[in-house]
Amino acid sequence: MSVNVQGYLEYLSTPWGKLFYQMVWHHLNYEGKKILDFGSGFGVTADYLAELNDVTAVEPNTEMLAHRFCENGYQQIVGGMETLATMPDRSYDVIVCHNVLEYLANAEERAALLREFYRLLQPDGVVSVVKHNKAGKIMQKAVFEYRIDEAIGLLRGENGTSSNFGEVHEYELDELARDSAGLLAIDKLYGVRMFYGLQRNEVKTEPDWLANLYALECEAEEIPAFRDIAFFHHVMLKQTK
């Protein structure tokens, strides 16, 4: 996977980049937990969670790691799926995997990773997955970007692209349970970026924009009509057996 490191670093400094993480983090209100962040990237979430938790982060991209956030102490491992095989069963209370599964080569890799998460998870633990939502992506392409050909392509089942991470291999929510062989099931589902991806950029630099949109997104994140058109879904998975 080709990564636009500079582009994503710039995104993190924008009000809408900060809002994305605020929206995801307020679902991860943990303290004193053992947490694995797989595909940790710049370590933004790993660093945030490490303030109150024991966090291990795994990331294969050394260019991203050169810019990682590390104000709080957490263990950083350079590696990928092969690293997980060295970890003992039931090692973690929480596993974080944000915007990773759609960049795996195929469904078989996704299934292997989800089954590994199941092995590593404590019986009452949680897997936090952030994924692209195709309906929300179509809304952004059609409304904000006015890229109608791309919107039609997504409707017809074509893969989309991320400006910073390349081709996105789309998958649906029900595939998470299927690919884990029924070992994991959705416990909670939230919408992330329901509104601000459809707004004009000029309003996003107003002083009260971040606080106002955070309040709005939190209010609507579990309402199906809005959640279904969010650009991202935040999925909380639990073991079924």
N, C-alpha and C positions, 0 to 999 in steps of 0.2 A: 504494500500500500504506500503510495506517494503522499507525503504530508507537507502542506504549506505551513511550515513552522512560524514564519514571520507573520503570515496572515492571521493565524489563530492567536498568536500573542497580542496582536493589535485588537482582535475581537474581545479578548479578555478585559481590556481597558475601557471598553465602551459601556455606556449605561445598560444597553440591552444584553451585553455579555455578562455583566454583573447580575442582572435580573434573572437570567437563566439559572445561574448557580444558587441564588437565593431561593428560587422556586423549588429546586431539587433538594437543597439542604434542609428546608424546614420540614421535610418528611423524614429526615435522618437524625432525629433528636435522641442520640445515644450517649451514654456515659458509662465508662468502665467496661466496654465491650472489646473483644478481639475481632478486628475487622480486616478483611482482605479487599484491596482495591485492585482489580485485575484490569489491565489496560489503562493504567493511571495517568498516562500522558504527562502533562506538566506537573502533576501532583497537586492540582488545585483542591480537589475534594479530599485527597489523602491528608493534605496539610491541615485543612479545616477540621476533619474528624480527629486528627491526632492530638488536638488540644485536650480532649477529654477521654480518649480511647487509645488502645494499643493497636497501631495500624501497620500492616505490611502492604507495600505497593509493588506491583509487578508491571513492568513496561519494557517492550523490546526495542523501542526507538531511542537510540542514544542521543540523537540530535535534540529531541524533546527533553530528555533528561538533563541536558546541559543547561536548560533554562528552568528547571523545576522549582516549584515553590516549596520551601523547606524551613519555614520559621518555627514550626513545631516538630518535635522529634518523632520520626517514623522510619521504619526499615524500608529501604528501597532495593529491590532486586531487579537486575537487568535480565529479562527473559520473557518467555511466552508460555504456551500450554504445557511444554515439557517441564517447566519449573513446578507446576502444580503436582505432577506425579511424585515429586520428592517430598511432598507434605503429608503428614499423617492424617488419618480419618478424623472427622469431627474437630477440626482445628479452629473453626471460626464461628462466632455468633452472627456476624453479618458479612455478606459478600457483596461488593459493589462492582457493577459491570455496566458502565455508562457509555453509550454510543460506540460499542465494540462489535456486537454480534452481527450487525449489518455489513461489516467490512471483512468478515471471514469469507473464504473462497466458496463455500458451499454449505448445504444443510447438514451434511455429515459432520463437518467441523463444528458447527453450532451445537449439534446433538452431543458430540463428545465433550464439549466444554460444559454444557449444562449438567451432564451426568457427573462430571468431575466436581462441579459446584455442590451437587447433592452429597457426594462422598465427603467433602470437606466441611459441610455445614453441621452445626449442632442441631439436635432434633427439634428444638424450638426456635431455630434461627431463621433469618430472612435473607433472600437474595434481592438486591435492588438493581433493576435493569432500567436504563433509559434507552428508548428506541425511537427511531423516526416513525411517524404516522403518515401514511400515504395520503389520506384525505386532507390533512393539514398542509402537506407539501403541495398538493394540487391547488388548494386555496391560495397559497402564497404565490405560486407560479401564475395563476390566473388573475389575481387581484393586485398584489403589490408589484410583482415584476412584469406583468403583462407579457408573459412568454407562453403564448397559447399552444404552440406546437409541443412544448415540453409538458404542459398540463395534459394535453390529449395523449401523449405518449405514456404518461403515468397511468391514465385511465385505462389504457390498452394493455397494461401489464409490463411496460418497460421499466428498467431500473432507472433511478434518478442519480444525480451527482451532488456531491458536497464540494463547495469551492475550496475547502481546506484539506479534504481527505479523499477526494476522488469518487469512484463509482460506489453507489449504495445498493447492496443486495437486499431488496425489500423482503420482509417477512411479516406475517400477520400475528396477532396476539395469540390465537389458538395454537400456533406452531410452537410456542414455548412449552406448553404442556405435552404436545405430541413429541417434540424433539427430546424432551427429558424422559421419554417412555412413561409418562404419567407420574413420575416421581416428584415433580414440582407442579404447583397450581397457583393461579393468581389469587392473592389474598386482598390486595388493594390496587386500585388503578386511578391515576391522576393525569389530568391534562397539563401540559407545560407549553407555554407560548401559544395561547389561544387567540390573543388579540394583538400583541405588539408586532407580530410579523406581518400584519396587514395595515399598519399605520405608516404615514409619511415619516421619513427619517428626521425631518426638521423639528418635529414635535418631541422627539426623543432626547433632545438636549436641553429641554426646559427644566428648571431647577427642581420642580416637584414631580417630574415624570416618573422617576424610578419608584418613589413611594406610592404614587397613585396607581401605577400599573401592577405593582406587587399586591396591593390591597384588592384590586379587581380580579387578578388571576387567582388569588387564594379563595376568593368568594365563589368563583365559577369552576374550580378545578375538578370537582366531583359531579358536576351537573352533566348528564350524558350529552345533551344537545351541544354543549360547548366543548366538552372533553373529546367528543368524536371528531372535531375538526382542529384539535391542537396539533401543532407541528411535531411535538414530541409527546410520547406517553412515558410516564414513570410507573413502572410495574413492580409491585412487591410480591415476590414469590415465597411460598412456604412448602415444606415437605408434606407429602400426602401419606407417607407411611414411614 
